[in-house]
Structure formats: C-alpha cells, structure tokens
Amino acid sequence: MEIERHDAEQPVYVEGGDGISDDWLRDEWWRANNPGASAARGVLCAMAAAAILWPALIAAGFWVWSLFA
C-alpha cells in the first residue's frame, strides 16, 4: 500500500490569529503527513503507560511464588 502525499506546505502562523489554534493546525498537519510516526508515538505512549504496571505484576508473581516456596 502506497501512502499518498499531497505536497502541502506546512501551515504558518496567521497574522492576528490565536497561537493555540495555530499550534493545533500545525500538529494536525504533521500527523496527516507522517502517519507512521504518529502510530509509533501512540505505541510509545501505550508502552509508557504499561510500564507502570510491570513492577506490580512482577511483585505479584514473587508473592505467589513465595506462597508455594
């Protein structure tokens, strides 16, 4: 599957525009033109969230192991 690129210019700040909307527009442009990187960012965020659970899972494993040792 080939990714279709539209060769769109990255949005620039608008005179008198509000900075939050401009930042959002640039971020949306980046995500639309870099789908693989956006997916990778999602995977990294999911892994970071799961990293909090690993110590608890390991501790529970040691606790269960200690019950039978």
Secondary structure in CASP SS format (residue, H / E / C, confidence):
PFRMAT SS
TARGET T0000
AUTHOR 0000-0000-0000
METHOD secondary structure of the structure
MODEL  1
M C 1.00
E C 1.00
I C 1.00
E C 1.00
R C 1.00
H C 1.00
D C 1.00
A C 1.00
E C 1.00
Q C 1.00
P C 1.00
V C 1.00
Y C 1.00
V C 1.00
E C 1.00
G C 1.00
G C 1.00
D C 1.00
G H 1.00
I H 1.00
S H 1.00
D H 1.00
D H 1.00
W H 1.00
L H 1.00
R H 1.00
D H 1.00
E H 1.00
W H 1.00
W H 1.00
R H 1.00
A H 1.00
N H 1.00
N C 1.00
P H 1.00
G H 1.00
A H 1.00
S H 1.00
A H 1.00
A H 1.00
R H 1.00
G H 1.00
V H 1.00
L H 1.00
C H 1.00
A H 1.00
M H 1.00
A H 1.00
A H 1.00
A H 1.00
A H 1.00
I C 1.00
L H 1.00
W H 1.00
P H 1.00
A H 1.00
L H 1.00
I H 1.00
A H 1.00
A H 1.00
G H 1.00
F H 1.00
W H 1.00
V H 1.00
W H 1.00
S H 1.00
L H 1.00
F H 1.00
A C 1.00
END
